[in-house]
Amino acid sequence: MPAASGADVLTADEIDLLKALPEESMIDLLERVATAATELESLRRQLATRWMVVHPCPVCGAEVIGRADKIYCRPRCRQLAYMERRGN
């Protein structure tokens, strides 16, 4: 488990405020936090799928699956393309 950063730790005043909340408010607050966490995870998945693309490798024609700026399917094809550009 990662170490807590300063933003993850509650101050004594914040803890006192939470203790003073009625139970219904605490439940509502926890539900809103859980909803926000779920929405954040959904947005992360959407972002990941938008950055993933599929296109043919210019060297061997195999599918390149990965980041939008990935050109070759594997290191061997990248090296072969480099050697071809250099005239080797």
JOZI-V961808 format. One record per helix or strand. SS is the DSSP state (hx for helix, st for strand). FROM is the first residue (numbers start at 1). LEN is the number of residues. If there is no record, write none. Layout:
[[SS/FROM/LEN] [SS/FROM/LEN]]
//
This chain:
[[hx/6/3] [hx/12/9] [hx/23/29] [st/52/5] [st/63/5] [hx/75/12]]
//
